[in-house]
Amino acid sequence: MKTIFKPIQRIGLGVVGVVACVGLFSTSSVAIAITPAATSAVCTRLPTLAATNAAKINQRLDAMQLDFQKRLSNLASRIDVVDQKVATSRMSLTDKFDSKVSELKNETGVTPVQLAAIEIYEKNMKDAETARATAVDTARGNYRTDVLQKVTGHQAKLLQAALVFQRAIDAAFTKAQANCEESTATTILRTEVKAARNTFQGTQKADEDKLSIKQFAETRGVAIKTANTEFAKKTATATTTLKTELSKKIQS
């Protein structure tokens, strides 16, 4: 999950294009009375600049949504890998346990009482492991559900912010084109573009979703630790009881 909430910065490149285009207008010429020739040039160039920047922002939006899909796909793939490793590990441990129990049952001189004790031990241990696995799986499942909801919510928030940014830029250019003959047209355009950029970047830098992911992980960790502690207690009790029964064989 480390990279899930990596800031989606590519869409912000559209701002760079906008600012670069707006920067083509001389600020010194804006500060003084614009001549008819300069005004005509501004009015002529603005539609082209608006179309260019609109195309760039659309490209960034497409790239953002593809990136979102890729991140969700990667998340699902990592979950599958973890599940496969857990299943393999559990199967291996179960096989080893069954092998050890079989050795105990087949030892020479094992009495019926001791054999019954071994079977009780086997059942108690498997019940304890089942309880632990259920608790661990529940903790992991809750974590994954919470993370997926947070990730998709975060992506939706970023996409919405990008669309708001897009509309703000479109509106800024539309306004500038309508007022292109005014001396302040390009200054206002730059100001509005900067404001839209700052608003969008502020959304990108928000860390509350990252904090939530950390809290989800901590909750999962506590639940797994509790499950392991309970399993250890049950294991200790079952093992002590079995050792007591098996020691009677040695004492007899």
C-alpha positions as CSV (number, residue, x, y, z in Angstrom):
1,M,0.0,0.0,0.0
2,K,2.9,2.2,0.2
3,T,2.4,3.5,-3.3
4,I,-1.4,3.6,-3.5
5,F,-1.6,7.2,-2.5
6,K,1.4,8.4,-4.3
7,P,0.4,11.9,-5.5
8,I,-1.0,11.9,-9.0
9,Q,1.1,14.6,-10.4
10,R,0.9,14.0,-14.1
11,I,-2.4,15.9,-14.3
12,G,-0.7,18.8,-12.8
13,L,1.5,19.1,-15.9
14,G,-1.5,20.5,-17.6
15,V,-1.1,23.5,-15.4
16,V,2.5,23.9,-16.5
17,G,1.3,24.0,-20.1
18,V,-1.3,26.6,-19.2
19,V,1.1,28.8,-17.3
20,A,3.7,28.5,-20.0
21,C,1.2,29.6,-22.6
22,V,-0.1,32.4,-20.6
23,G,3.5,33.4,-19.9
24,L,4.0,34.1,-23.6
25,F,2.2,37.4,-23.1
26,S,4.6,40.1,-21.9
27,T,3.8,41.3,-18.4
28,S,5.3,44.6,-19.2
29,S,2.9,45.1,-22.1
30,V,0.0,44.3,-19.8
31,A,1.1,46.8,-17.2
32,I,0.8,49.6,-19.7
33,A,-1.9,50.6,-22.3
34,I,-2.0,47.8,-24.9
35,T,-1.8,49.1,-28.4
36,P,-4.4,48.0,-31.0
37,A,-1.9,45.7,-32.6
38,A,-1.0,44.0,-29.4
39,T,-4.7,43.6,-28.5
40,S,-5.4,42.1,-31.8
41,A,-2.5,39.6,-31.3
42,V,-3.9,38.6,-27.9
43,C,-7.4,38.1,-29.3
44,T,-6.0,36.0,-32.2
45,R,-3.8,33.8,-30.1
46,L,-6.1,33.0,-27.2
47,P,-8.4,30.6,-29.0
48,T,-5.4,28.5,-30.1
49,L,-3.9,28.6,-26.6
50,A,-7.2,27.6,-25.0
51,A,-7.6,24.6,-27.4
52,T,-4.0,23.5,-26.9
53,N,-4.3,23.5,-23.1
54,A,-7.8,21.9,-23.2
55,A,-6.3,19.0,-25.2
56,K,-3.3,18.7,-22.8
57,I,-5.6,18.6,-19.7
58,N,-7.8,15.9,-21.4
59,Q,-4.7,13.8,-22.0
60,R,-3.8,14.1,-18.4
61,L,-7.3,13.2,-17.3
62,D,-7.1,10.1,-19.4
63,A,-3.7,9.2,-18.0
64,M,-5.0,9.7,-14.5
65,Q,-7.9,7.3,-14.9
66,L,-5.7,4.7,-16.5
67,D,-3.3,5.0,-13.6
68,F,-6.1,4.6,-11.2
69,Q,-7.2,1.4,-12.9
70,K,-3.6,0.1,-12.9
71,R,-3.3,0.8,-9.1
72,L,-6.5,-1.1,-8.3
73,S,-5.4,-4.0,-10.5
74,N,-2.0,-4.1,-8.8
75,L,-3.7,-4.0,-5.4
76,A,-5.8,-7.0,-6.3
77,S,-2.8,-8.8,-7.6
78,R,-0.9,-8.3,-4.4
79,I,-3.8,-9.6,-2.4
80,D,-3.9,-12.7,-4.5
81,V,-0.1,-13.2,-3.9
82,V,-0.5,-12.8,-0.2
83,D,-3.5,-15.2,-0.1
84,Q,-1.5,-17.9,-2.0
85,K,1.5,-17.6,0.3
86,V,-0.7,-17.8,3.4
87,A,-2.6,-20.8,2.1
88,T,0.7,-22.5,1.2
89,S,2.2,-21.8,4.6
90,R,-0.8,-23.0,6.5
91,M,-0.9,-26.2,4.4
92,S,2.8,-26.8,5.1
93,L,2.4,-26.3,8.9
94,T,-0.7,-28.6,8.9
95,D,1.3,-31.3,7.2
96,K,4.2,-31.0,9.7
97,F,1.8,-31.1,12.6
98,D,-0.1,-34.1,11.3
99,S,3.3,-35.9,10.8
100,K,4.4,-35.2,14.4
101,V,1.0,-36.4,15.8
102,S,1.3,-39.5,13.7
103,E,4.7,-40.2,15.1
104,L,3.4,-39.8,18.7
105,K,0.5,-42.2,18.0
106,N,2.7,-44.8,16.5
107,E,5.4,-44.8,19.2
108,T,6.0,-48.2,20.8
109,G,4.3,-48.7,24.1
110,V,1.7,-45.9,23.8
111,T,-1.2,-46.8,26.1
112,P,-4.9,-46.4,25.2
113,V,-5.1,-43.5,27.7
114,Q,-2.1,-41.8,26.2
115,L,-3.5,-42.3,22.7
116,A,-6.7,-40.7,23.8
117,A,-4.7,-37.8,25.2
118,I,-2.8,-37.4,21.9
119,E,-6.1,-37.3,20.0
120,I,-7.5,-34.7,22.4
121,Y,-4.3,-32.7,22.0
122,E,-4.6,-33.0,18.2
123,K,-8.2,-31.8,18.3
124,N,-7.5,-28.9,20.7
125,M,-4.6,-27.7,18.6
126,K,-6.5,-27.9,15.3
127,D,-9.4,-26.0,16.9
128,A,-7.0,-23.4,18.2
129,E,-5.4,-23.0,14.8
130,T,-8.8,-22.7,13.1
131,A,-9.9,-20.0,15.6
132,R,-6.7,-18.1,14.9
133,A,-6.9,-18.5,11.2
134,T,-10.5,-17.2,11.3
135,A,-9.6,-14.2,13.4
136,V,-6.6,-13.4,11.2
137,D,-8.6,-13.8,8.0
138,T,-11.3,-11.5,9.4
139,A,-8.8,-8.9,10.3
140,R,-7.2,-9.0,6.9
141,G,-10.6,-8.9,5.2
142,N,-11.7,-5.9,7.2
143,Y,-8.4,-4.2,6.4
144,R,-8.7,-4.9,2.7
145,T,-12.3,-3.7,2.5
146,D,-11.4,-0.5,4.4
147,V,-8.4,0.2,2.2
148,L,-10.3,-0.5,-1.0
149,Q,-13.0,1.9,0.0
150,K,-10.4,4.6,1.0
151,V,-8.4,4.1,-2.2
152,T,-11.5,4.4,-4.5
153,G,-12.7,7.3,-2.5
154,H,-9.4,9.0,-2.8
155,Q,-9.3,8.4,-6.5
156,A,-12.8,9.8,-6.9
157,K,-11.8,12.9,-4.9
158,L,-8.7,13.5,-7.1
159,L,-10.7,13.0,-10.3
160,Q,-13.3,15.4,-9.1
161,A,-10.6,17.9,-8.2
162,A,-9.1,17.4,-11.7
163,L,-12.5,18.0,-13.3
164,V,-13.0,21.2,-11.2
165,F,-9.5,22.3,-12.3
166,Q,-10.4,21.6,-15.9
167,R,-13.6,23.6,-15.7
168,A,-11.8,26.5,-14.0
169,I,-9.2,26.6,-16.7
170,D,-11.8,26.5,-19.5
171,A,-13.7,29.3,-17.7
172,A,-10.6,31.4,-17.4
173,F,-9.8,31.1,-21.1
174,T,-13.4,31.7,-22.1
175,K,-13.4,34.9,-19.9
176,A,-10.1,36.0,-21.3
177,Q,-11.2,35.5,-24.9
178,A,-14.4,37.5,-24.2
179,N,-12.4,40.3,-22.7
180,C,-9.3,40.0,-24.8
181,E,-9.4,43.7,-25.8
182,E,-9.1,44.8,-22.2
183,S,-5.6,45.5,-20.9
184,T,-6.1,43.3,-17.8
185,A,-7.3,40.2,-19.7
186,T,-4.0,38.3,-19.6
187,T,-3.2,39.3,-16.0
188,I,-6.6,38.1,-14.8
189,L,-6.1,34.9,-16.8
190,R,-2.7,34.2,-15.1
191,T,-4.3,34.9,-11.7
192,E,-7.2,32.5,-12.3
193,V,-4.9,29.8,-13.7
194,K,-2.7,30.1,-10.7
195,A,-5.6,29.9,-8.3
196,A,-7.0,26.8,-10.0
197,R,-3.5,25.2,-9.9
198,N,-3.1,25.9,-6.2
199,T,-6.5,24.5,-5.4
200,F,-5.8,21.3,-7.3
201,Q,-2.3,20.9,-5.8
202,G,-3.8,21.4,-2.3
203,T,-6.1,18.4,-3.0
204,Q,-3.2,16.3,-4.1
205,K,-1.2,17.0,-1.0
206,A,-3.9,16.1,1.5
207,D,-2.6,13.4,3.9
208,E,-5.7,12.4,5.7
209,D,-6.2,9.3,3.5
210,K,-2.7,8.1,4.1
211,L,-3.3,8.5,7.9
212,S,-6.5,6.4,7.6
213,I,-4.5,3.6,5.8
214,K,-2.0,3.6,8.7
215,Q,-4.8,3.4,11.2
216,F,-6.4,0.5,9.3
217,A,-3.0,-1.3,9.4
218,E,-2.7,-0.7,13.1
219,T,-6.2,-2.1,13.8
220,R,-5.3,-5.2,11.7
221,G,-2.1,-5.6,13.5
222,V,-3.7,-5.5,17.0
223,A,-6.3,-8.1,15.9
224,I,-3.7,-10.4,14.5
225,K,-1.5,-10.0,17.6
226,T,-4.5,-10.8,19.8
227,A,-5.3,-13.9,17.8
228,N,-1.6,-15.1,18.0
229,T,-1.6,-14.5,21.8
230,E,-4.8,-16.5,22.3
231,F,-3.3,-19.3,20.1
232,A,-0.1,-19.3,22.1
233,K,-2.1,-19.7,25.4
234,K,-4.1,-22.6,24.0
235,T,-1.0,-24.2,22.6
236,A,0.8,-24.0,26.0
237,T,-2.2,-25.5,27.8
238,A,-2.6,-28.3,25.3
239,T,1.1,-29.1,25.3
240,T,1.4,-29.1,29.0
241,T,-1.5,-31.5,29.4
242,L,-0.1,-33.9,26.7
243,K,3.3,-33.9,28.3
244,T,1.8,-34.8,31.6
245,E,0.0,-37.8,30.1
246,L,3.0,-38.9,28.1
247,S,5.3,-38.7,31.1
248,K,3.3,-41.3,32.9
249,K,4.7,-43.8,30.3
250,I,8.2,-43.0,31.3
251,Q,7.5,-43.2,35.1
252,S,5.7,-46.6,34.8
